[in-house]
Amino acid sequence: MQLIDTHAHLDEEAFDLDRDQVVARAVKSGLSAIVTIGTTAESSRQAVKLAQAHRIVFATIGIQPNYVTEAKPCDWEVIEQLVTQPKVVAIGETGLDRYRDYTPFEQQIEYFKRHIELSRTHDLPFVVHCRDAESDVVSALRTAAEMGTLRGVMHSYTGDMQMVCECLNLGLFISFAGIVTFKKSEELRAVAAQIPLDRLLVETDAPYLAPMPHRGKRNEPCHVRHTCECLARVHGITLEEMAAQTAKNARELFGLVAPASVP
């Protein structure tokens, strides 16, 4: 069985004491790849370093909307420089967030556009963060789609079926994290059950959003199995079948091929 965690934050302080062991546990649990996500210029640097240090780890680079207001003028230049580094497989996470409201919304939109443009320039997918901004994200994506085909993923999806349809029509994949396993998430599971198998991805968002039965504890990539199992159940297929399908989808979207020189 192959599993791929398409969204984790391995650079987070929560992993400082046992990061190598976390990756080793992921390998032992059957993971063939982990995509570690950049949220700032420095986080993106660390993501690239982790990808270079571990064969199964790949990196995204970007400035998450809640950190845009803290970004220095040179930080975007760092992202543009990192994009050509080995094992950088996507741009982001980017997107829009009205929940935390740390960054003026117009500034968030500007950076969202920058990320999508950078992804298009380098023929890479982009990773979308959306919180309490569904209609705004759809509007921004529609505008971007006027310039050409979109390649991306809605990460840790928690929206409704209407937004799923919008995102699927725009060419995006839909990724689910541990929230879909929570007891209160019946509506979200109903949405997940309607998504075509070839557009599904699984993730942990580690160290956050640990799935049942680990809810409330530190999350890590090996726990992606529980989310994959939940999706398999709602689709009426086996865990092995869902793992194989979501891994295939992740490889196709991100182009996950580790260089032979990486241990």
Secondary structure, DSSP 8 states (H G I E B T S, - for coil): --EEEEEE-TTSGGGTTTHHHHHHHHHHTTEEEEEE---SHHHHHHHHHHHHH-TTEEEEE---GGGGGG--TTHHHHHHHHTTSTTEEEEEEEEEESSS--S-HHHHHHHHHHHHHHHHHTT--EEEEEES-HHHHHHHHHHHHTTS---EEE-S----HHHHHHHHHTT-EEEE-GGGGSTT-HHHHHHHTTS-GGGEEE---BTS---TTSTTS---GGGHHHHHHHHHHHHTS-HHHHHHHHHHHHHHHH-----TT--
